């Protein structure tokens, strides 16, 4: 259904994109197997979306009379990227230890300062500061394993 929406209802193009996506997954199976099943779906959705965008761009490089399809569906606002980011961050947060997850939730998601988070969690300030530091390192590493850079 997702790919069918990307192609504006063109079933043949949607099937081609799904086939290319699965081919790429098969070629990268050695990398994807190490990531685990939870992170496979966002990877597949991202690859399918990028293939659809590449197809759209290559069509725009050709004379307009060769294609009679209306491609306005690509310009509509799409929540896919936001949802994929949310799924990826949530998956990465699940890999953190409970103390690291708690301090990240307090400081970054609930907007508390480190002293406020320390008080809310009943921790000494120094402990809270070091947990933030190590939790961010662990989160960065987990996100890099999921293909998020920068």
Secondary structure, DSSP 8 states (H G I E B T S, - for coil): -HHHHHTTT-HHHHHHHHHHHHHHHHHTHHHHHHH-GGGHHHHHHHHHHHHHHHHHHHHHTS-GGG-----GGGGS---HHHHHHHHHHHHHHHTS-HHHHHHHIIIIIS---HHHHHHHHT--HHHHHHHHHHHHHHHHHHHHHTT---
